[in-house]
Amino acid sequence: MTAEKSPTSPQATPAVARPAVAVRAHAALARAADYAHKADAANTLRAYRADWTHYAAWCDDHGFVPVPAKPETVGAYLASMATTHKPATLRRRLAAIGKMHRFNSLPWNPSDRAIQQPLRGVLRTHGQAPRQARALTLAHLRALLQTCDLSARGRRDRLLLLLGFSGALRRSELVGLQVEDIAVSEAGLTLTIARSKSDAEGCGVTLGLPRGSQPQTCPVLAFTSWQAVAMRRTGPLLRRISVAGRIADTALRPFAVQRILTARAAAAGVPLDQLSPHALRVGFITAAYERGIRDEDIMAHTRHTDLRTMRGYVRRAGLISDSPAGLLGL
């Protein structure tokens, strides 16, 4: 009589193990693909998706095959937007087309002459200087803060303005703050930014914001004042407020920062030309530069990784005051 094989014998193992290994391998590949989709920020992916949709629709309308794209097709697409879109948009659309090709392991060479020559021609003919964010001065900041009363909306907006300026925060960082990201001490506030544009890996960074010398501009007083009416220990710090003044559980949207800044600037009589949420961040940089703070100390606070980018803001701040023309005795 032949002995029955054990389920764990070498002869029986392959028949059982192979399907299990295949399942684990498929799960591992799916997990890697999921993380690959998360390699870019959600806003970046939305922009790429919109850009690709525009390109694909243009190809369909003109009888071109969108993918894999011929360099001549991409060059013609860029040229078609010469008079209707800004140079930055053209570059982003080109990046989106490349992203789609690389993600699908398709050949892609953005340096091809059929792409670069039309692009250079468009930029040479219709190029325009990029609009630079205007810096919000300390005087303007104080004027905006004067419009913030003790209502829930006034308290929230005061905190938004002071955190945005003193922390040199981007608007995505502002609306992404959680209550638990803020710690109060005798010295001031400790602010933890879990993730930011310059921290794609999510390592996080902690900033210190000292108490202000005046109640109106003190981040600690602004935080405690807002918390007194928001009454939340966790969740989004800067929350939406209804027309009736009801504080919601949901965070402000990024575009709401622009609306708040515009409304406060209009109420304070502050010029609105090129005034954007980035003005808070640029305002900190220029104010710090004017007070002689070292480049490396400013960069450590603003989380800049490129000195040239930070110095670009600094140069504009001293464009007139530091001009050699002032030494000519005109």
QUILINRA-V748995 format. One record per residue. N is the residue number from 0. OMEGA is omega in radians with two decimals (none if undefined). BURIAL is 1 if it has 16 or more other ideal C-beta (glycine too) atoms within 10 Angstrom, else 0. D_FIRST is the distance of its C-alpha to the first C-alpha in Angstrom with 2 decimals. Layout:
BEGIN
n	omega	burial	d_first
N	OMEGA	BURIAL	D_FIRST
N	OMEGA	BURIAL	D_FIRST
END
This chain:
BEGIN
n	omega	burial	d_first
0	-3.08	0	0.00
1	-3.14	0	3.83
2	3.13	0	6.44
3	-3.11	0	9.17
4	3.09	0	12.34
5	3.10	0	15.30
6	-3.11	0	18.37
7	3.14	0	20.36
8	-3.11	0	18.41
9	-3.10	0	20.63
10	-3.06	0	18.74
11	-3.04	0	19.25
12	-3.09	0	22.78
13	-3.09	0	24.84
14	-3.12	0	23.88
15	-3.00	0	25.11
16	-3.04	0	27.90
17	3.11	0	29.73
18	3.14	0	31.06
19	3.11	0	32.07
20	3.14	0	33.84
21	3.12	0	35.56
22	3.14	0	36.85
23	3.13	0	38.19
24	3.12	0	39.78
25	3.14	0	41.44
26	3.14	0	42.71
27	3.12	0	44.10
28	3.13	0	45.92
29	3.12	0	47.28
30	3.12	0	48.53
31	3.12	0	50.25
32	3.13	0	51.85
33	3.11	0	53.09
34	3.10	0	54.75
35	3.10	0	56.19
36	-3.11	0	57.96
37	-3.11	0	59.43
38	3.12	0	60.82
39	3.12	0	64.17
40	-3.10	0	66.28
41	3.13	0	66.22
42	3.12	0	69.88
43	-3.14	0	69.20
44	3.11	0	66.32
45	3.12	0	68.52
46	3.12	1	71.27
47	-3.12	1	68.94
48	3.12	0	67.56
49	3.14	0	71.11
50	-3.13	1	72.15
51	3.12	1	69.23
52	3.12	0	69.95
53	-3.14	1	73.57
54	-3.12	1	72.63
55	3.12	0	70.11
56	3.11	0	72.71
57	3.12	1	75.32
58	-3.14	1	73.03
59	-3.12	0	72.31
60	-3.09	0	76.03
61	3.08	0	76.92
62	3.10	0	74.09
63	3.05	1	72.33
64	-3.06	0	68.61
65	-3.08	1	68.11
66	-0.13	0	64.89
67	-3.02	0	64.39
68	2.98	1	68.11
69	3.13	0	70.38
70	3.14	1	72.90
71	3.11	0	75.72
72	-3.14	1	74.45
73	3.11	1	74.37
74	3.12	1	77.83
75	3.12	1	79.21
76	3.14	1	77.72
77	3.14	1	79.38
78	-3.12	0	82.66
79	-3.11	0	82.59
80	-3.02	1	82.91
81	-3.04	1	85.78
82	-3.05	0	88.43
83	-3.07	0	86.37
84	3.14	1	84.10
85	3.12	0	84.64
86	-3.14	1	83.42
87	3.11	0	80.97
88	3.12	0	79.40
89	-3.14	1	79.04
90	3.14	0	77.30
91	3.10	1	74.93
92	3.11	1	74.12
93	3.12	1	73.37
94	-3.14	0	71.10
95	3.10	1	69.25
96	3.12	1	68.67
97	3.13	1	67.37
98	3.14	1	65.12
99	-3.13	1	63.48
100	-3.11	1	62.92
101	-3.12	0	61.56
102	3.14	0	59.24
103	3.09	0	57.72
104	3.10	0	57.62
105	-3.13	0	60.28
106	-3.10	0	62.94
107	3.12	1	66.06
108	-3.11	0	69.23
109	3.14	0	72.03
110	3.14	0	74.28
111	-3.11	0	74.49
112	-3.12	0	78.16
113	3.08	0	77.71
114	-3.01	1	76.89
115	-3.11	1	79.10
116	3.05	0	82.27
117	-3.14	1	82.66
118	3.11	1	81.80
119	3.10	0	84.40
120	3.12	0	86.91
121	-3.11	1	86.40
122	-3.14	0	86.75
123	-3.08	0	89.81
124	-3.01	0	91.48
125	-3.10	0	90.48
126	3.13	0	89.30
127	-3.13	0	90.54
128	3.11	0	90.38
129	3.10	0	87.68
130	-3.12	0	89.08
131	3.12	0	89.00
132	3.12	1	88.41
133	3.13	1	91.65
134	3.03	1	91.74
135	-3.09	1	92.57
136	3.09	1	95.30
137	3.11	0	95.69
138	3.11	0	98.81
139	3.12	1	96.92
140	3.13	1	94.06
141	3.11	0	96.57
142	3.11	1	98.15
143	-3.13	1	94.80
144	3.12	1	94.08
145	-3.12	0	97.49
146	-3.08	1	96.26
147	-3.13	1	93.33
148	-3.10	0	94.46
149	3.00	0	92.72
150	3.12	0	90.91
151	-3.13	1	87.10
152	3.13	1	87.44
153	3.13	1	90.07
154	3.13	1	88.02
155	-3.10	1	84.90
156	3.09	1	86.87
157	3.13	1	88.62
158	3.13	1	85.29
159	-3.11	1	83.96
160	-3.08	1	87.04
161	3.08	1	87.08
162	-3.14	1	83.39
163	-3.11	1	83.53
164	-3.05	1	86.58
165	3.10	1	86.07
166	-3.08	1	82.35
167	-3.04	1	82.92
168	2.95	1	80.07
169	-3.08	1	78.88
170	3.09	1	78.86
171	3.11	1	75.03
172	3.12	1	75.02
173	-3.07	1	77.62
174	3.13	1	75.82
175	-3.12	1	72.48
176	3.04	1	73.77
177	3.14	0	72.20
178	-3.11	1	74.09
179	3.07	0	71.72
180	-3.07	1	72.64
181	3.05	1	76.11
182	-3.11	0	77.01
183	3.05	0	80.59
184	3.11	0	82.19
185	-3.09	0	85.75
186	-3.10	0	85.89
187	3.14	1	84.69
188	2.93	1	81.55
189	-3.02	0	78.25
190	3.14	1	76.71
191	3.07	0	73.11
192	-3.03	1	72.33
193	-3.10	0	68.59
194	3.13	1	68.56
195	-3.11	1	71.24
196	-3.11	0	71.95
197	-3.13	0	72.09
198	-3.06	0	68.97
199	-3.11	0	66.22
200	3.09	0	63.53
201	3.12	0	64.69
202	3.14	0	65.54
203	3.12	0	68.51
204	-3.14	1	71.97
205	3.14	0	74.31
206	3.05	1	78.06
207	3.11	0	80.90
208	-3.12	1	83.79
209	3.05	0	86.70
210	3.14	1	88.90
211	3.11	1	91.79
212	3.13	0	95.37
213	-3.12	0	96.45
214	-3.07	0	94.86
215	-3.05	0	94.90
216	-3.12	1	92.74
217	3.13	1	90.47
218	-3.13	1	86.74
219	3.13	1	85.99
220	3.11	1	88.56
221	3.13	1	87.36
222	-3.11	1	83.76
223	3.10	0	84.70
224	3.12	1	87.08
225	-3.13	1	84.40
226	3.14	1	81.85
227	3.12	0	84.40
228	3.13	1	84.16
229	3.07	1	80.65
230	3.09	0	79.17
231	3.08	0	75.71
232	3.11	0	73.67
233	3.08	0	70.90
234	-3.09	0	70.50
235	3.14	1	72.89
236	-3.09	1	76.16
237	-2.99	1	78.46
238	3.09	1	77.89
239	3.11	0	79.28
240	-3.11	1	82.29
241	3.12	0	83.24
242	-3.14	0	86.75
243	3.11	0	87.27
244	-3.14	0	86.39
245	-3.13	0	82.95
246	-3.11	1	80.58
247	3.08	0	77.19
248	-3.06	0	73.79
249	-3.11	0	73.21
250	2.98	1	74.42
251	3.00	1	77.23
252	3.14	0	76.23
253	-3.10	1	77.25
254	-3.14	0	79.91
255	3.13	1	81.52
256	3.10	1	82.69
257	-3.14	0	84.95
258	-3.14	0	86.37
259	-3.13	1	87.12
260	3.14	1	88.77
261	-3.13	0	90.83
262	-3.14	0	92.01
263	3.13	1	92.97
264	3.12	1	94.74
265	3.14	0	96.71
266	-3.11	0	97.74
267	-3.10	1	98.81
268	3.11	0	100.63
269	3.13	1	98.44
270	-3.06	0	98.40
271	-3.07	0	95.19
272	3.10	0	95.31
273	3.12	0	91.83
274	-3.07	1	91.02
275	3.09	1	87.26
276	3.13	1	84.67
277	3.13	1	84.42
278	3.10	1	88.07
279	-3.13	1	87.01
280	3.12	1	84.88
281	3.12	1	87.51
282	3.09	1	90.17
283	-3.08	1	88.53
284	-3.10	1	88.25
285	3.11	1	91.88
286	3.12	1	93.19
287	3.12	1	91.28
288	-3.12	1	92.63
289	3.14	0	96.17
290	3.02	0	95.90
291	3.11	0	94.88
292	-3.05	0	91.24
293	3.14	0	89.27
294	-3.06	0	86.96
295	3.11	0	83.90
296	3.08	0	84.59
297	-3.11	1	85.01
298	3.12	1	81.80
299	-3.13	0	79.84
300	-3.09	1	81.01
301	-3.12	1	80.63
302	3.03	1	77.27
303	3.09	1	78.62
304	-3.11	0	76.70
305	-3.13	0	79.26
306	-3.11	0	82.73
307	3.12	0	84.23
308	-3.13	0	83.22
309	3.14	1	84.72
310	3.07	1	87.82
311	3.07	0	88.31
312	-3.11	1	89.04
313	-3.13	1	91.22
314	3.14	0	93.22
315	3.14	1	94.04
316	-3.11	1	95.15
317	-3.06	0	97.68
318	-3.13	0	98.58
319	-3.06	0	102.20
320	-3.12	0	102.77
321	-3.08	0	101.39
322	3.07	0	102.90
323	3.11	0	105.04
324	3.14	0	107.50
325	-3.14	0	108.63
326	-3.06	0	110.00
327	3.13	0	112.31
328	-3.13	0	115.03
329	none	0	115.12
END
